[in-house]
Amino acid sequence: MGVFGLTCAMVTWHVGQVSISAPPDHADDRLLRANPERFGVRIVDDRIFVENVDVAAIAEAVDTPCYVYGAAFVRSQFRGLREALAGRPALICYAVKANSSQAILRLLAGEGAGADIVSGGELERALAAGFAPRVIVFSGVGKRDEEIDAAIDADIRAIHAESIEELERIAARARARGTVARVALRVNPDIDPDTHPYLATGLRETKFGIAMRDALAVADRVIAEPALRLVGLACHIGSQIMDAAPFLAALGRVRELIAALQERTELQYIDLGGGLGIPYGVDEPRVDVKTFGAELVRALADLDLELVLEPGRYLVGNAGVLLTRVVNGKESGGKSFVIVDAAMNDLIRPALYEAYHAIVPATLPSAETPRIRADVVGPVCECGDFFARDREMAPPASGELLVVLSAGAYGMTMASNYNSRPLAPEVLVGGDAFAVTRPRRSVAELIAEEVLPAWLVNGG
Ligand code: LLP
């Protein structure tokens, strides 16, 4: 019996040698029906829509794999967070690394967001998209001199320094340019946010931030340095955090430091970083943003400082899907595989973090459709090239369109050309309309970027 030719009854299937009992109600598509709006999609006559556009029409127009983002969802995430923080001065600096497409950046700049950047490249992107320099903060553990120069020249809000060594370099660059660089100290509050080890950046033993015990001495050095001006204190504890508690814990850890700094200098803001999480599994809850905001506002009530947050994933993660078509099914080693035309080069999160992404057919199966358990894998020559393992799903046909959910953050920005697979196109939906915001690259373009040395071409 093949993956695509199931004949057996409801709950137990015999796939190759293996008999698998599937819980009857845990398929992503069944669960999605309950809460499609959490994932930025609508279900219209069993078909998946982003806003008013049928994803099948997009796949038809631009082919697969392809990323599709919904503008309204990004806007509503941003507005929801901003409203939750109403009542206190706050700047939401979108973490550009999550999705740096010009269309998304422009949309968020238009909403009044700031930008959190981590490279000279992101600085250029943010400026090109229309972010005012004064709402751009520059984080990152290894800024090159050229990147520091560019940030100083652009006159951004502040460079978030991660060590005394980096501060000395920033001071030297500012001095050489005859100017004063605004900086914030990124401290490491040593908080465990209970997330994937790769995503927990606020622990003492990570490479991030200035150790709390050194922070005051570092601040004194900054205050004494005429080429630097200390304007803020920043921390970022990690990603995929579902409530305010770890943020409040981090705030608790830095409170004494804030008080000490305020005695010494005119501090303008406290930046509590990014890290607000999103649902990936279709039965996972959303962050209760109203409560999150209210708790933050309450905890900060006695502090005369602007609050800066750096959310990335929260704003765009559920706004995006990755469309992919089934190449064919395959049974091997007692397992069923669904081979799709997207791969780890397009979306590396499952390979890198064993991250869960819900996957549904673009036309949802009926409740009675039998399910199988299968690995959804790409064509790349790596065992890590998978999107799902032992996933309960309706057996898809060759050519069928699948929708990988929650792919708006850290999808395209982490994509590569591995296996000479050109980057996927990106599409932005707004109401009834959709636009290709980044066309599919061609292999010819990839080859054309390269230069052959004359001595190799002419023979040696
Ligand atoms: N601010 C700083 C200093 C950060 O390092 C990060 C993320 C953010 C803000 C935004 O975090 P978010 O709100 O998006 O969680 N590639 C991983 C995520 C790496 C996040 C790194 N830093 C993933 O795919 O899950």
Boltz pocket constraint, residues with backbone or C-beta under 6 A from the ligand:
constraints:
  - pocket:
      binder: B
      contacts: [[A, 95], [A, 98], [A, 116], [A, 139], [A, 140], [A, 198], [A, 199], [A, 201], [A, 236], [A, 238], [A, 239], [A, 240], [A, 273], [A, 274], [A, 275], [A, 276], [A, 310], [A, 311], [A, 312], [A, 313], [A, 314], [A, 349], [A, 409], [A, 410]]
      max_distance: 6.0
